[in-house]
Amino acid sequence: MPATVFVAFSRMHGERVRSSKGSGLGLSIVRAIVVAHGGLVTAAARPEGGLRVEVRLPRTTP
């Protein structure tokens, strides 16, 4: 999966009709928050179409 899905204001080709609302900020914001908390975000294309995004955060002890 190209890393461009995490770039602010980028939208995947054919992902949505251009007239639809949205600015392409969602995954860049998610990544910034997760990384700030020591986590990792990965994205992969699904064989049946669409995108699978996985968020992993470190376990904390109380």
TASULRA-V897264 format. One record per residue. N is the residue number from 0. OMEGA is omega in whole degrees, -180 to 180 (999 if undefined). Layout:
n: (N;N)
omega: (OMEGA;OMEGA)
This chain:
n: (0;1;2;3;4;5;6;7;8;9;10;11;12;13;14;15;16;17;18;19;20;21;22;23;24;25;26;27;28;29;30;31;32;33;34;35;36;37;38;39;40;41;42;43;44;45;46;47;48;49;50;51;52;53;54;55;56;57;58;59;60;61)
omega: (-180;-180;-178;178;-180;-180;-180;177;177;177;-178;180;177;-177;180;173;-175;-179;180;-180;180;-177;180;-179;-171;-176;177;177;178;-178;180;-179;-178;180;178;179;177;-177;-177;176;176;179;179;176;177;-179;-179;180;-180;-175;175;179;-179;178;177;178;179;178;178;178;-178;999)
